[in-house]
Amino acid sequence: MGGGGKGSKKVTVGYRYSWDIHSGLGRGPVNEIVAISADKKTVFAGTEGQLSGNTSIYIDQPNLFGGEDTGGEGGIQGTLDVMMGGPDQVPPPSLLKLLTGLVPGFRGVVTTFFSGLVSCYSASPKPWSFRVRRTTSGWDNNAVWFPEKMLILLENTVGQLDDESKLSPEQVANLRRIHAMNPAHILVECATNRDWGRGLSLADDLDLDSYRIAADRLYDEQFGLCFRYNRQDSLDTFVQQVLDHIGAVQYGDLETGKMALKLLRDDYVVDDLPLFTYDNGIISVQDDDSSSADTAPNEVVVTYHDPVTNSDGEVKAQNLGSIQAVGLISSTVEYRAIPTHDLAARVAQRDLEWGHPG
């Protein structure tokens, strides 16, 4: 880029930087790539299903970071190849031109290849982030369990979107739509997936009736989760996080020998519950984690993550009577797979009621 007036010698004030960038997003395939951002600015916003398979798109955002004006840092302009990582995938011609030798198909992972302008003046490109959806894609042998209740559609109609005025109504609707996954399905896939899960048999090792009952209830509750599992923690830790989010237990049934799922809900008659005392079975109590009224939390603060704005939010639930009586006793818990304010508020109230006697 040059500068200078009429008759003056041109002076180089900066450079345009064009890169070839091959990015890995995660295990594939996924259902679709919803949006791409860089430096919290929208690089790409798709309509529903637009990037749901291997394809190529042209990104024309040369002024995204201020363009070539003084103080600007250019933008993004070039071709993006999307590779979902299917079992028969082959690399696109653009990638074959860049790489030499025997080039793999990059199967089993979602990758993108961008070639073009990434910035001006600054040689360091802005960090990119991708918003993806995955519910039915990537299941072991493509055997999706109980697909009718897998997807739980949620929405954020009030979150601030970047440059919303420049987007079409179809793009805005797709960005605000949240494709959450039924937690019962998450647990079933963790149990049966042979690549990263436990590799159990769906028919022989799981009490499918219990999982189906839980899936129906969670679907009716609109209790969908948006989890990112990057395998930094063990599978057991991830499964426990799912159970903590939804308030449930997963256990081995002693009668059937199968894994079962039970939601902890107010769906019982107190008088019908068995009462265990030292006279009819209890030998000793080694760990009593119940709280008295004057030590139990009377405020629960839940942190959740909104996938629409890619930001964390907080919701509080309070027992005002207890706060007035004994003062504020606050407890904070993170449920980052909860995607909406409404669901976070319900879970905060649940935890408050569970943690406070009476």
LUMDO-257228 format. One record per residue: residue in three letters; x, y, z of N, C-alpha, C in turn. Coordinates in steps of 0.05 Angstrom, whole numbers, plus 5000, padded with zeros to 4 digits. Layout:
<atoms>
ALAXYZXYZXYZ/...
</atoms>
This chain:
<atoms>
MET501749765000500050005000501850255000/GLY501050454985502650694983501050944990/GLY502351164995501051415001502551644987/GLY501351884989502652114977500852264957/GLY501152524955499452684938500452694909/LYS499152864893499852894865502752994861/GLY504252854845506952934840508952854861/SER507952744883509852664904510552374901/LYS512752304913513752024912512051854930/LYS511151624920509551444937511251324959/VAL510051304982511351195006509750955016/THR511150745022509850505032509150555062/VAL506550535068505650575095504850315109/GLY504750105094504049845106503649635085/TYR502949395093502649175075500049035080/ARG499048905059496848725061498048445065/TYR496848295084497848035090495847815082/SER496747645064495047415056496347155065/TRP494746995077495646745089494046505078/ASP495346275080493846015077493645895105/ILE491245855115490845755142489145505142/HIS490345285152488845035155488244995184/SER485645005191484744995219483344735226/GLY483844635250482444405260480444485281/LEU477944415278475844505296475244295318/GLY475544035311474843825330474143575316/ARG473243375332472443125320470043165302/GLY470043025279467943055260466642785253/PRO464442805237463343055227461443185247/VAL460743435242458743585257456343635239/ASN454143725251451743785235452144035217/GLU453244245229453744485213455544675228/ILE456744855212458245085222456245315221/VAL455645435243453645645245454845925238/ALA457145975250458346245247461346235252/ILE462746425241465546465245466046745253/SER467746775274468347045284471347075286/ALA472247325285475047395289475147665304/ASP476547665326476747905343473948005350/LYS472147815356469347865364467748005343/LYS468647985318467148085295466247855277/THR463947885265462747675249464147655222/VAL465547435217466747375191464747245173/PHE463147055184461146915168458746845187/ALA456346895177453946815190452146665170/GLY451646415175450246255156447246235161/THR445746175141442946095145442945805153/GLU440745705163440645435174441345225153/GLY443345065159444144845141446044935119/GLN446745185118448445285096451145145095/LEU452445115118455044975119454644715134/SER453244535122452744275134454144045121/GLY455844105102457443895088459944015076/ASN461443855062463843955049463144155028/THR464244395030463544605011465644815011/SER465345004993467145234991465545494990/ILE466445695005465045955005467146175002/TYR466146404992467946634989467146835011/ILE469146915027468647115048469647385038/ASP467847585038468447845027468148055049/GLN470048075067469948265089472548415091/PRO473348565070475948695070476248925090/ASN473949025100474049245119473149165147/LEU473248915153472248805178473748935202/PHE476348975200477849085222478649375217/GLY477149515201477649795196478749855168/GLY479249655152480249695125483049805124/GLU483549955103486250055098486550345108/ASP484450455120484650725131486650735154/THR487450975161489251015184487950905209/GLY489450735223488350615247486950345242/GLY486350285217485050035210487049815208/GLU486049565208487749335205486649145184/GLY485449255163484549095141482048945147/GLY482048695138479648525141480348245131/ILE478248095124478547825115477147795088/GLN478647685068477547665041478947425028/GLY477447225021478646995008476746755008/THR477746525000476146284998476546105022/LEU474346005032474445815055473345545046/ASP474945345048474045065043473344935069/VAL470944815070470044675094470144375090/MET471444235108471643945106470643815132/MET468343675131467043565154468343315165/GLY470143195150471542965161470142695157/GLY468542675136467042425131468942195125/PRO467941945125469641705122470841675094/ASP469741815074470841795047471942065037/GLN472542245055473342515048476142515035/VAL476442685015479142725003479643025005/PRO482243105006482943385009482143544984/PRO481343794987480543954964483044034948/PRO482744114923484944194906486644424918/SER485244604932486744834944488744734964/LEU488044534980489944425000492144264987/LEU491444124966493443954952495644134939/LYS494844374931496844564920498844654941/LEU497944664966499644764987501444554999/LEU500344315004501844095016503143924995/THR505243795003506743624985506843334995/GLY507543154978507742874986504942754988/LEU504742545004502242405008500442555027/VAL498342675018496642845034494242685044/PRO493842675070491542525081488842655075/GLY486742505079484142615075483042765098/PHE484442765121483542905145480742805153/ARG480442545153477842425160477542405190/GLY475142435199474642415228474942675244/VAL475842885230476043145243474843355224/VAL473743565237472743795221474943995217/THR475544055192477644255187476744455166/THR478044685166477544885145480244975133/PHE480145065109482545165096481845435083/PHE483145645093482645915083485046015068/SER484646145045486746265030485946545021/GLY487446745032486747015024487747215045/LEU486547455043487247685061486447625089/VAL488247675108487547635137487947895153/SER489548085143489948335157491548535140/CYS491548785149493248985138494849125160/TYR497149215153499049345172500249155192/SER498548985204499548805225499948525213/ALA502248405218502848145207501647915223/SER500347985246499147785263496147775258/PRO495147545248492247525242490647515268/LYS488247615267486447595290485747305295/PRO485347225321484546955326481646905317/TRP481246675304478646595294477246415315/SER474646425315473046235330470646135313/PHE469845885318467745765302465545675320/ARG463045725313460745625327459645395310/VAL459445155322458544925308456144795323/ARG454744625308452544465320453144175314/ARG452644015335452943725331450843585349/THR449043435337447143275351446942995339/THR446242975314445942715301448342615286/SER450242795280452642715265454742595284/GLY456242405273458542305287457942075307/TRP455541975307454941745325456241495314/ASP456941315332458241065325456540915305/ASN457740855282456340705260453840865251/ASN453741125256451441285249448841185261/ALA449041025283446640915296445741115318/VAL444041295310443041505329440841385345/TRP441141405372439041295390436841505394/PHE434341415392431941575398432141855386/PRO432341875360432842135347430442335351/GLU428142225356425742405358426042605381/LYS427442535402427642705425430542805430/MET432242785410435042855414435443155414/LEU434243295394434643585391432643745408/ILE433643925424431944105440432544385430/LEU430544505416430944775405430344985426/LEU432345155430432145385448432745635432/GLU432545875444432946115429433746345448/ASN435446525438436146775452435246995434/THR433047135442431947345425432847625432/VAL434447645454435147915464438147965463/GLY439847755460442747795461443747975438/GLN445848125444446948315424448548165404/LEU447848195378449348075356451148285343/ASP453448205334455248385320454148455292/ASP453948715287453048815261450448685252/GLU448448665270445948535264444548675240/SER444848935238443449085216444448995188/LYS446848875187447848795161447148505154/LEU445748375172444948095168442148075158/SER441547855143438847805134437147695156/PRO434547705155432847585176433447285179/GLU434047155157434646865159437246815175/GLN439246985170441746955185441347015215/VAL439847225221439347305249437847075263/ALA435846965250434246755262436046515268/ASN437846445249439546215253441546265276/LEU442646505278444546565299443246555327/ARG440746645328439346645354438246375362/ARG438046195343437045925349439245755362/ILE438545605382440445435397439545145393/HIS441244985381440744705378442044555401/ALA440644545423441644405447441144105445/MET442743945459442443655458441243555483/ASN439543355480438243225503440443085520/PRO440743155546442843035562442742735564/ALA440342615562440142325562441642205538/HIS441442345516442842255492445842285495/ILE446742505508449542535513450642305529/LEU449142225550450042005567450041735552/VAL448041695534448041445519450341435500/GLU451041655487453341655469455941615484/CYS456141735507458541695524458941395530/ALA456641265535456840985542457440805518/THR456540875494456640685472458740745451/ASN459740995450461641065429464240905433/ARG465140775412467540605414470140755409/ASP470041005399472441155394473341305419/TRP471441445432472141605455470441545480/GLY468341375477466641305499467441045512/ARG465540915525466040665540465740425522/GLY464540455499464240225480462340015489/LEU460340085505458339895515456339835493/SER454939605496452939525477450339665484/LEU449039795464446539935469444439755479/ALA444239515467442039325474442639165499/ASP445239095503445838905525446739035551/ASP447839285549449039405573447539635584/LEU445539735570444039965580441139895584/ASP440039995606437139975611435840205595/LEU435140145570434240355552431540475561/ASP429940325575427440435585427940665603/SER429940645621430440855640431541105625/TYR433141065605434241285589432041425573/ARG430241255562428041375547426141535564/ILE425541435588423941585607425241855614/ALA427841845619429342095625429342285601/ALA429742175577429842335553427142475549/ASP424942335553422342455550421942685570/ARG422742635595422342845615424143085610/LEU426643045602428343265596427443425572/TYR426343285552425243415528422943585536/ASP421143485553418843645562419743885578/GLU421843855593422844075610424444275593/GLN424944215568426644385551429444415563/PHE430444195574433044185588435144095569/GLY435844265550437944195531440644315539/LEU442744175532445444275540447144305515/CYS449044495517451044535496453844495508/PHE454844255506457344175519459544175498/ARG461944255507464344225492466144025507/TYR466543795496468243595509470943575494/ASN473043685506475643685493477543475504/ARG476543295521478043065531480443145549/GLN480443395559482443465578481843335605/ASP479243295610478443145634477742855626/SER477542685645476842405639473942385631/LEU473142165619470442125611468642115636/ASP469541995657468041985682467342265692/THR469342435691468942715700466842855682/PHE467042805656465142935638462242835643/VAL461942565647459342455652458242565678/GLN459842595699458942705724458042995720/GLN459343145703458543415698455743425685/VAL455243245667452543225655450443165677/LEU451042975694449142895715448743125734/ASP450843275741450543505759448743725747/HIS449043765721447443965707444443895709/ILE443743645704440943575702439743475728/GLY441443425748440343315773439543035770/ALA441442855767440842575761443042395772/VAL442442135772444441935779444441715758/GLN446741615752447141395733448441165749/TYR447340935747448140715765447840445752/GLY449140245763448739975754446439845769/ASP444439765754442139635766442839355776/LEU442439295801443239045812441538815802/GLU439138875794437338665784437938585755/THR438438785739438938725710441838715702/GLY443538835719446338855712446939065691/LYS444939225684445339435663445539715675/MET446739895660446940165668444240305665/ALA443440455686440840585686441140885693/LEU439141035686439141325691436641405705/LYS436941565726434641655742434841955747/LEU432842105739432742385745431742435773/LEU432942615787432042685814430042915812/ARG427542845815425343035812423343005835/ASP421743215838419543205858417143055846/ASP417542795841415542635829414742395846/TYR414842425872414242205890412442305913/VAL411242105927409642165951411342105975/VAL411742305992413542276015412742046033/ASP410142006037409141796055409741516044/ASP410141496018410641236006413641156007/LEU415341346015418241286015418941116039/PRO420740926036421640766059423240936078/LEU422940886104424441026124426440836137/PHE428940906135431040736146432040866172/THR432140706193433140796219435240596229/TYR436240646254438140456266436740196274/ASP434040206274432539966282432039776259/ASN432139876234431439706211433439696189/GLY436039746195438039706174440439886175/ILE440140126185442440306186444340226209/ILE446840176202448940106222450340356232/SER451140526214452440776222452340976200/VAL452641236206452741446187455541556187/GLN457041506165459841586164460241866152/ASP458341956135458742216122455942346120/ASP455442546137452942686136453342966123/ASP452442986098452943236084450543426084/SER448543356101446243536103446943786119/SER445543996114446244256127443944336145/SER444544476166442544586183441544846171/ALA439244946181438045176169439745426171/ASP441445446191443045686194445845666181/THR446445446167448945426153448545366123/ALA446245286115445745226087445645486070/PRO446545466045446445706028443645816024/ASN443346076027440746196021440846375996/GLU443046355982443346475956445046295938/VAL444046235914445646075895446046235870/VAL448546265862449246405838450246205817/VAL448846195795449446005773450746155750/THR453046055741454346165717453745975694/TYR452746085672452145935648453546065624/HIS453445925601454846035577452846055554/ASP452546295543450746355521452146305495/PRO451446105479452846055454452146265432/VAL449946415436449246615416451146855417/THR451746945441453647175445456447085452/ASN456746815456459346705465460346845490/SER458546875509459347005534458046865558/ASP459146905581458046795606455946985618/GLY454046865631452047015646451646905673/GLU450447055691449946975718446947005725/VAL445946815741443246825751443346765781/LYS441646915796441546875825438846775834/ALA438846595853436346515867436846555897/GLN434846675910435146745938432846655955/ASN433446585980431446536001431446776019/LEU429646966013429747226027429147196057/GLY427447016064426846976093429346886108/SER430846696096433246596109435346816110/ILE435546976089437547196089436947396111/GLN434447456115433647636136434147526164/ALA433947256166434247136192437147096200/VAL438746996182441546916190443647066174/GLY442847236155444847376138445347226112/LEU446847346094447247226068449347006069/ILE448546776059450446546056450246466027/SER452246546011452046515982453746285973/SER452746145952454245925939454245975909/THR456545935897456845975868457445715855/VAL456145655833456545405818456645465788/GLU458345325773458545365744457145135730/TYR455245205713453845015695454245125667/ARG456645095656457245235630455945105606/ALA454744875609453344755587450444855585/ILE449544995605446845115604446945355585/PRO445245365564445645575544443745815546/THR441845815564439946035565439546135594/HIS438746385596438246515622435946375636/ASP433846305621431446185633432145915646/LEU433645745632434345485643436245515667/ALA438045705665439845755688438345845712/ALA436246005709434646095731433145865744/ARG432145675728430845445739432745265755/VAL435145235744437145065758438045195784/ALA438345465784439145605808437045565830/GLN434545585823432345535842432345245852/ARG432945065834433044785842435244735862/ASP437644845857439844805875439344945902/LEU438045175901437345305926435545135943/GLU433545015931431644855946432944595955/TRP434644485940436044235948437944285971/GLY439244515971441244575991440244686017/HIS437644756018436544876042434344696053/PRO434644626078432644446090429944576093/GLY427844416092425144526097423944636072/
</atoms>
